[in-house]
Amino acid sequence: MCTTDIVDISYKAPGDVNTVELFTSLNNWMSGDEMSYQKQKDMYVIHRGFPVGQHQFKFRIDKKYWAVSDNYQTIEVNGNLNNVLNVHLKNGESVLVQSNILSQYSLKNTDNLMMDVKILLNEISINEMFERNGLKYKNTAHTIEVWSSWNDWKIGEEMDGSCDKNSYFTIYALQKKLKRGIYEYKFKIDGKWMVDPYRMTNEIEGIINHVLNLENELEFDLKELEEGIIAYDVVSLTAFSHEKLTSFDLTGHSLTTIGGRLWMFGGKDRDSFTNNMFKIEFHPFKVKLLEMYDPNGPSPIGFHKAWRYGEKLILYGGHDNKRVSDSYHTYSTLYNTWTKYKFATPLIRESYSVVHKKFTSRLYIFGGLYCSPDDEAEIHFNDLHVLFLNLMRFKKLYTKDAPCGRYGHSASLINWTMFVFGGCRTEGLSKTCFNDIYKINLFDHEDLLWEEIKIDGPKPAARYGHLCVQFGTQMIIYGGCNGSKDEHLLGDLWVFGIITNVWTPLRHKDQNLDYRRTFHAGSMINNSLIVFGGKTAKNNPLFDKFLKFDFEF
C-alpha cells in the first residue's frame, strides 16, 4: 500500500500573536489553514497530509504579516522566501526498535539503556537490489549478512529467513540488543555488497551505508511517555451542533483524526445504514459532507473499524444487518478516492479491536464476533492477527493464556505493548460483560504471552460498546453498556495509567447533562477528545452534537 506520512508543521511565535495560518503551494496559496496553539510546547502546530513531491509553505501572522521558520529549509522564488518540504512515500518497515523504556522508566540515566533492534529485509527490496546490480532475482534461499559499525565491521551476521505459510512471502530478520547511539550497516547478499533503495542511507567518500539512529527512536518513545499526564479529575465540555447533522441519529460509525481534521464515515442512522463521509474541522468549526461516486467505495455499513495509515483512512469489517463485510477499503484524504482489497483468507467478524503500531506498517486485530446469517452459529474469537499494510498480507499469531473470546471490547498499543479492556460474550439470551484488562508485548512474534493486570483500587464497571482512546501513556474510556437485560447505558469517564496500572475516574463539570451512550465514535485532536453519536437515552439533547472534552495536563 502506497501512502505518505502526515507532516507536523510548527511555528514559534512571539507572545503577542493571536493567530497563525499555514499557506502552501499545494492550492496555489489561495487559502490558509489556521494553526492551533499548544500550551505545553508554547508554539503553533498543524498536522497536514501532502502528496509525494516538493511543496513550499509559509506562515501568515494575525492575517497581516508573512513569515518563514528557521526550523525548515528555505527557497527563494521570484524574490519571495518560502519554506520548503520534500515528501516521500512511506518505506514500509525496515527496522523495528523497542527501547524497553516503559519497564525501565524509573531510570534517570538512559545512556546505558539496551534497545531491542530487529533489521528486516523482504523480497520486494531484494528484487530491487538485484535489478540495480544487473542481476536476475530468483525466489530461492540466499545467504544474507549484515555488516555494521556496532562490531567495527569485523564480521558479518547472517539473517534468518522465514516464509509465512499464509502469504508465501519470505522475510529475513536479524535481531540484536544495542546501546543507544547512531550506527551504520549494509547488506552482503550471496557475496555481493548491496544497498536497499527503500531505507535511509549515508554517503561518505563514495561509500554508501544504511543509518540506524537509535537516538531518534528513543526520542519517539520518550515523547510518548511525556506527551501529557491528566492533572485534574474534572473535565470541561463544549458542545458543537451543525445543520448538516441535526437529522442524523448515528450509531456504529467511525471518527478518525487525519491531518488535523476528523473524518466520520458510515454507521446506522435509525433503521438504515449509510456510507456518508464527513470532514470536520475545529479551527474554525466546519462540517462538510463529501460527494463520492467511486465504485470502489464501501456500501452502506456500520459497526466497522477505521484507522489512519499515513494520509489514508482504512476501513474493515462491520455489517449491514444482512452480512458481515470481508472487504478492506482505503480512502485517500488527499485525492478523495477509494481502493478496495480482497484477501484469500479474510477475517470475517465484527466488534473486534484493532491497533496500529506507530512508524511501522503493522495492524494487530484481536477478538470479535461472527454470527451466521441464520443466527444458528455464533462465534466469539480470542485470536490475534497481524496485517502488514506495506504488503497487504495477514498472519495469524499464536499466543498463550489469551483472554476468553469477546466482542465490543477495546484495545490500545503503547510502545510495543497492547492493552485489551472489557467486552462482552453472549450465551443464549444472557450477556456476560468484563472489566478486566490484559496486556501482551508484540515486538517479537514468537512466544507471545498474554498477562492479566491485577488492579488495586477502583476500576470501571464491566461494559462493552464503549469508546477508548490513547493519549501518551494513558488509556481513556468513555461510556458503553453494562449488558444487563435493560441494556443500561453508561456515561462515565476513566483514565488508566500504563506506568502506574491505576484507574482514575474523571468528573464532568456540568453534572446535570446526560452523558450516557454506547457504540459512539471519538478521536483525540489537539489534546481534546471529540465524540459524536451513539445510542443514547430518549430525548438526550446531546445525541446529535459533537462533544469536545478538554483535559487539563
C-alpha positions in Angstrom: 0.0 0.0 0.0 1.4 3.3 -1.0 0.9 6.4 1.2 2.7 9.4 2.6 3.2 10.3 6.3 1.2 13.1 7.9 3.5 16.0 8.4 3.7 18.0 11.6 4.5 21.7 10.9 5.1 24.1 13.8 5.8 27.8 14.3 7.2 29.5 17.3 5.5 32.9 17.5 6.0 35.9 19.9 3.7 36.1 22.9 1.6 39.0 21.4 0.4 36.9 18.4 -3.2 35.9 18.2 -3.5 33.7 15.1 -1.0 31.9 12.8 -2.1 30.4 9.4 -0.3 28.0 7.2 -0.4 28.7 3.4 1.1 26.3 0.9 1.8 26.0 -2.8 -0.5 22.9 -2.8 -3.5 25.1 -3.5 -1.6 27.9 -5.2 -1.6 30.0 -2.0 -5.3 30.6 -2.4 -6.3 30.0 1.3 -4.7 29.2 4.6 -5.4 26.8 7.5 -5.4 28.2 11.0 -2.8 26.5 13.3 -3.7 25.6 16.8 -1.7 26.9 19.8 -0.3 24.1 22.1 0.4 25.5 25.5 2.7 22.6 26.5 5.0 23.3 23.6 4.4 27.0 23.5 4.1 27.0 19.7 1.5 26.8 16.9 1.1 23.4 15.4 -0.8 21.9 12.4 -0.9 18.3 11.0 -1.3 18.0 7.3 -1.1 15.4 4.5 0.9 16.2 1.4 1.3 14.2 -1.9 4.7 13.0 -3.0 6.9 15.8 -4.2 8.3 19.2 -3.1 6.0 21.8 -1.6 6.5 25.3 -0.5 4.8 26.9 2.5 4.9 30.0 4.8 3.0 31.5 7.7 0.7 34.4 8.0 0.7 36.1 11.4 -2.5 37.8 12.6 -3.8 37.9 9.0 -1.3 40.7 8.2 2.4 39.6 8.2 4.2 36.8 6.3 6.9 34.8 8.0 9.1 31.7 7.5 10.6 29.4 10.1 14.3 28.7 10.7 13.4 25.1 11.5 12.8 24.2 7.8 14.7 24.6 4.6 14.1 27.7 2.6 13.9 28.6 -1.1 13.7 31.9 -2.9 11.2 32.2 -5.7 10.7 35.4 -7.6 12.2 37.4 -4.7 9.9 35.6 -2.1 11.5 33.5 0.6 9.4 30.3 1.4 10.0 27.3 3.5 10.2 24.0 1.5 9.2 20.5 2.3 10.1 17.2 0.5 7.6 14.4 0.9 8.4 10.8 0.1 6.3 7.6 0.1 6.3 5.6 3.3 9.1 3.0 3.2 7.0 0.3 4.9 9.2 -1.2 7.6 12.9 -1.9 7.5 13.9 -1.7 11.2 11.9 -2.3 14.3 13.1 -0.9 17.7 11.9 -1.4 21.2 13.6 0.8 23.8 12.1 -1.0 26.9 11.7 2.5 28.3 8.3 1.5 29.8 9.8 -1.1 32.1 12.9 1.0 32.9 11.2 4.4 33.1 12.4 4.8 36.7 16.0 5.1 35.4 17.2 8.7 35.4 20.0 7.9 33.0 19.2 6.3 29.7 22.8 6.3 28.4 23.2 2.5 29.2 19.7 1.6 28.1 19.7 -1.5 26.0 17.4 -1.4 23.0 15.9 -4.4 21.1 16.6 -4.0 17.3 15.2 -6.1 14.5 16.6 -5.4 11.0 14.1 -6.7 8.3 14.5 -7.3 4.6 11.7 -8.6 2.3 11.6 -9.9 -1.2 10.4 -6.6 -2.7 13.6 -4.9 -1.5 15.9 -7.9 -2.5 14.4 -8.0 -6.0 15.0 -4.3 -6.5 18.6 -4.6 -5.1 19.3 -7.4 -7.6 17.9 -5.4 -10.6 20.0 -2.3 -9.7 23.1 -4.6 -9.7 22.2 -6.0 -13.1 21.3 -9.4 -11.6 18.3 -11.6 -12.0 16.5 -12.3 -8.7 15.3 -15.9 -8.1 13.0 -16.8 -5.3 15.4 -19.3 -3.7 17.4 -19.4 -0.5 20.0 -16.7 -0.2 22.9 -16.0 2.2 22.3 -12.5 3.6 24.7 -10.9 6.0 24.6 -7.6 7.9 27.9 -5.9 8.3 27.9 -3.0 10.7 29.7 -0.4 12.8 28.4 -1.9 16.1 31.1 -4.6 15.7 33.6 -2.3 13.9 32.8 -4.1 10.6 34.8 -7.1 11.7 32.3 -9.8 10.8 29.0 -10.2 9.0 26.0 -11.5 10.9 23.7 -13.8 8.9 20.0 -13.0 8.7 17.4 -15.7 9.3 14.9 -16.2 6.5 11.3 -17.4 7.2 8.4 -17.9 4.8 5.0 -17.1 6.0 2.7 -20.1 5.1 -0.3 -17.8 4.7 1.3 -15.3 2.3 4.2 -17.4 0.7 6.4 -14.5 1.3 10.0 -14.6 2.7 11.2 -12.1 5.2 14.7 -12.0 6.5 15.5 -10.8 10.0 18.4 -10.1 12.3 17.7 -9.3 16.0 20.2 -7.5 18.2 20.5 -5.7 21.6 22.3 -2.4 21.2 23.0 0.6 23.3 21.5 3.9 22.3 23.6 5.6 19.6 23.9 6.1 15.8 25.1 3.1 13.7 25.8 2.3 10.1 25.3 -1.0 8.3 24.9 -2.6 4.9 24.0 -6.0 3.3 26.1 -8.7 1.7 23.9 -11.0 -0.4 25.4 -14.1 -1.9 28.8 -12.5 -1.5 27.8 -9.2 -3.2 27.5 -5.8 -1.4 24.1 -4.3 -1.8 22.1 -1.3 -0.6 18.4 -1.3 -0.1 16.8 1.6 -2.0 13.9 1.8 0.4 15.7 2.8 3.6 17.9 5.7 4.8 21.5 5.9 3.6 24.6 8.0 4.3 27.4 8.5 1.7 30.9 9.4 2.8 33.8 9.4 0.2 31.7 7.3 -2.2 30.8 4.6 0.4 27.1 4.2 0.9 25.8 2.7 4.2 22.4 2.5 5.9 21.9 4.5 9.0 20.4 3.2 12.2 19.6 6.2 14.5 18.6 4.8 17.9 18.7 8.3 19.4 15.7 9.2 17.3 13.9 6.0 18.3 14.4 6.7 21.9 13.1 10.3 21.5 9.9 8.9 19.9 9.3 6.7 23.0 10.2 9.5 25.5 7.8 11.8 23.7 5.0 9.2 24.1 5.8 8.9 27.8 5.8 12.6 28.3 3.1 13.6 25.9 0.8 14.7 28.8 -0.5 13.4 32.1 -4.0 14.4 33.0 -3.5 16.5 36.1 -7.1 17.1 37.4 -10.1 14.9 37.7 -12.6 17.5 36.4 -13.3 17.6 32.6 -15.0 20.5 30.8 -17.4 20.0 27.9 -18.2 22.1 24.8 -21.0 21.0 22.5 -21.0 21.8 18.8 -24.1 21.5 16.6 -24.3 21.7 12.8 -27.3 21.9 10.5 -25.9 19.0 8.3 -26.1 16.6 11.3 -29.3 17.6 13.1 -31.3 15.0 11.3 -28.8 12.1 12.0 -29.1 9.6 14.8 -25.9 7.6 14.2 -24.5 4.5 15.9 -21.7 2.2 14.9 -20.0 4.9 12.8 -16.3 5.8 12.9 -14.4 9.1 13.7 -10.7 9.3 12.8 -8.1 12.0 13.0 -6.0 12.5 9.9 -4.0 15.6 9.2 -5.6 17.7 11.9 -9.1 17.0 10.6 -11.8 14.5 11.6 -13.2 12.0 9.1 -16.6 10.5 10.0 -17.8 7.5 8.0 -20.8 5.2 7.8 -22.9 3.9 10.7 -26.5 3.1 11.3 -28.9 6.0 11.1 -32.0 4.8 12.9 -33.3 2.0 10.6 -30.8 2.2 7.7 -27.1 2.1 7.2 -25.1 4.9 5.5 -21.8 5.3 3.6 -21.6 9.1 4.1 -18.2 10.7 4.6 -18.0 13.9 6.6 -14.9 16.1 7.0 -14.9 18.1 10.3 -12.6 20.9 11.3 -12.5 22.9 14.6 -10.3 25.9 13.6 -13.0 27.2 13.0 -15.7 24.6 13.4 -16.8 23.3 9.9 -18.7 20.2 8.7 -18.6 19.2 5.1 -20.4 16.2 3.5 -18.1 14.9 0.8 -19.6 14.0 -2.6 -18.5 10.5 -3.6 -19.4 8.4 -6.7 -16.5 6.0 -6.5 -17.4 2.4 -7.5 -14.5 1.1 -5.3 -16.0 2.7 -2.2 -17.8 0.7 0.6 -21.5 0.1 0.5 -23.6 1.4 3.4 -22.2 -0.2 6.6 -21.8 0.3 10.3 -20.0 -1.2 13.4 -16.8 -1.3 11.3 -13.3 -0.2 12.4 -11.4 2.7 10.9 -7.8 3.9 11.5 -5.1 6.1 9.9 -2.1 4.9 7.9 -0.2 7.9 6.6 -2.7 10.1 4.7 -5.1 7.3 4.2 -8.2 6.1 6.1 -8.6 2.3 6.3 -11.9 0.6 6.9 -12.6 -3.0 7.6 -15.4 -5.3 9.0 -18.8 -4.2 10.2 -22.2 -5.3 8.9 -25.4 -4.0 7.3 -28.0 -6.2 9.0 -27.6 -8.7 6.1 -24.0 -9.8 6.2 -20.6 -9.2 7.8 -18.2 -7.5 5.5 -14.9 -9.2 4.5 -13.5 -6.3 2.4 -10.9 -3.7 3.2 -11.3 -0.2 1.8 -8.7 2.6 1.8 -9.7 6.2 1.3 -7.2 8.8 0.2 -7.8 12.1 2.1 -5.6 13.9 -0.5 -7.4 12.7 -3.6 -10.9 11.8 -2.4 -10.7 8.3 -3.9 -11.3 4.7 -2.7 -9.4 1.5 -3.2 -10.9 -1.9 -2.4 -8.9 -5.0 -1.3 -9.9 -8.7 -1.0 -8.0 -11.4 0.9 -7.8 -15.1 0.2 -8.3 -15.8 3.9 -10.3 -12.8 5.3 -11.1 -12.3 8.9 -14.9 -12.2 8.8 -16.0 -10.7 12.1 -17.4 -7.6 13.8 -16.9 -5.7 17.0 -13.3 -6.7 17.2 -10.4 -4.4 18.4 -7.6 -3.1 16.2 -4.4 -1.1 16.9 -1.7 0.3 14.7 2.0 0.4 15.7 3.4 3.8 15.0 6.2 4.0 12.5 5.5 0.5 11.2 3.0 -1.0 8.7 1.6 -3.4 11.3 -2.1 -3.6 12.3 -3.0 -6.0 15.1 -6.5 -7.4 15.3 -7.9 -9.2 18.4 -11.2 -11.0 19.1 -14.6 -10.1 17.8 -17.9 -11.8 16.9 -19.2 -13.8 14.0 -22.9 -14.5 13.8 -24.2 -16.5 10.8 -27.0 -15.1 8.7 -29.5 -17.6 10.0 -28.4 -16.9 13.6 -27.6 -20.6 14.2 -23.9 -20.1 14.7 -22.3 -17.5 17.0 -18.5 -17.5 17.5 -16.6 -15.4 20.0 -13.0 -15.0 18.9 -9.9 -14.6 21.1 -7.3 -14.9 18.3 -4.7 -12.4 17.4 -3.7 -11.5 13.8 -1.3 -9.0 12.2 -1.9 -7.3 8.9 1.3 -6.0 7.2 -0.1 -2.9 5.4 3.0 -2.5 3.2 2.5 -6.0 1.8 -1.3 -6.3 2.4 -0.8 -9.7 3.9 -2.3 -11.3 7.0 -0.6 -13.6 9.5 -2.1 -15.4 12.5 -0.1 -15.1 15.7 0.0 -17.9 18.2 -0.3 -16.9 21.8 -0.6 -18.4 25.3 -3.1 -17.6 28.1 -5.4 -15.5 25.9 -8.4 -13.8 27.4 -11.7 -15.5 26.7 -13.4 -14.7 23.4 -15.3 -11.5 23.4 -16.7 -8.6 21.3 -17.3 -4.9 21.8 -14.0 -4.6 23.8 -11.3 -2.0 23.2 -7.5 -2.0 22.7 -4.6 0.4 22.9 -1.0 0.0 21.8 1.6 1.9 23.9 5.3 1.3 22.9 5.1 -2.3 21.8 2.5 -3.5 24.5 -1.1 -4.0 23.6 -3.8 -3.5 26.3 -7.3 -5.0 26.0 -10.1 -3.9 28.2 -13.7 -5.1 28.7 -16.0 -6.5 26.2 -18.9 -9.0 26.2 -19.9 -12.5 25.2 -23.4 -13.8 24.6 -24.6 -17.2 25.8 -28.2 -17.9 24.8 -30.2 -14.9 25.9 -27.8 -13.7 28.6 -24.7 -11.5 28.2 -21.6 -11.5 30.3 -19.6 -8.3 30.4 -16.0 -7.8 31.5 -13.9 -5.1 33.1 -10.7 -7.0 33.1 -7.5 -5.7 31.4 -4.9 -7.8 29.6 -1.6 -7.0 28.1 0.7 -8.6 25.6 4.1 -7.5 24.2 4.1 -7.7 20.3 7.7 -6.8 19.5 8.7 -10.5 18.9 6.0 -12.6 17.3 7.5 -15.8 18.9 6.5 -17.0 22.4 3.7 -14.4 22.7 2.1 -14.4 26.2 -1.0 -12.7 27.5 -0.9 -11.4 31.1 -3.9 -10.2 33.1 -3.2 -7.0 35.0 -4.2 -7.1 38.6 -5.9 -3.8 39.7 -5.7 -2.5 43.2 -8.2 0.2 44.0 -11.3 1.4 42.0 -11.9 0.4 38.4 -14.7 0.9 35.8 -17.8 -1.2 35.8 -18.0 -4.1 33.3 -19.0 -2.9 29.8 -19.0 -3.2 26.0 -19.5 -0.8 23.2 -17.5 1.8 25.0 -15.1 4.3 23.5 -11.4 4.0 24.1 -8.6 6.5 23.0 -5.0 6.6 23.8 -3.0 9.7 24.9 0.6 9.3 25.8 0.8 6.5 28.3 -2.8 6.9 29.3 -5.9 5.0 28.1 -9.2 6.9 28.3 -12.5 5.1 28.2 -16.0 6.7 27.9 -19.5 5.2 28.2 -20.7 1.8 26.9 -23.4 -0.6 28.0 -23.3 -3.0 31.0 -25.0 -5.9 29.2 -28.0 -6.2 31.6 -31.5 -7.1 30.4 -32.4 -3.4 30.2 -29.1 -2.6 28.4 -28.2 0.0 30.9 -26.1 2.8 29.3 -23.0 4.3 31.0 -21.7 7.8 30.8 -18.6 7.8 32.9 -15.0 8.7 32.0 -12.0 6.8 33.3 -8.2 7.0 32.7 -5.9 4.1 33.0 -2.2 4.9 33.6 0.1 2.5 31.9 3.1 3.3 34.2 1.1 3.0 37.5 -1.5 0.4 36.5 -4.1 2.6 38.2 -7.7 3.5 37.1 -8.8 7.1 37.9 -12.4 8.3 37.5 -13.0 11.7 35.9 -15.9 14.1 36.7 -17.8 16.3 34.3 -18.1 20.0 35.3 -21.8 20.0 34.4 -23.3 17.1 36.2 -26.8 18.0 35.1 -26.2 16.8 31.5 -26.9 13.2 30.4 -23.6 11.7 29.1 -24.8 8.1 28.7 -24.2 6.5 25.4 -22.9 3.3 23.6 -21.5 2.5 20.2 -20.5 6.1 19.8 -17.3 7.3 18.0 -14.5 9.5 19.1 -10.9 10.6 18.5 -8.2 12.8 20.0 -7.4 16.0 18.3 -5.3 18.9 19.7 -5.3 17.2 23.2 -9.1 17.1 23.3 -11.4 14.2 22.9 -14.1 14.7 20.2 -17.2 12.4 20.4 -20.3 12.1 18.2 -23.4 9.9 18.2 -24.1 6.6 19.7 -27.2 5.1 21.3 -28.4 7.5 23.9 -31.3 7.8 26.3 -34.5 9.1 24.8 -34.7 12.9 24.4 -31.0 13.3 25.1 -30.2 16.9 24.0 -26.6 15.9 23.2 -27.4 13.0 20.8 -26.7 15.0 17.5 -23.9 17.2 18.8 -20.2 17.0 18.7 -18.9 16.8 22.3 -15.4 18.2 23.0 -13.9 17.1 26.3 -11.0 19.2 27.4 -8.5 17.8 29.9 -6.0 19.7 32.0 -2.4 18.5 31.8 
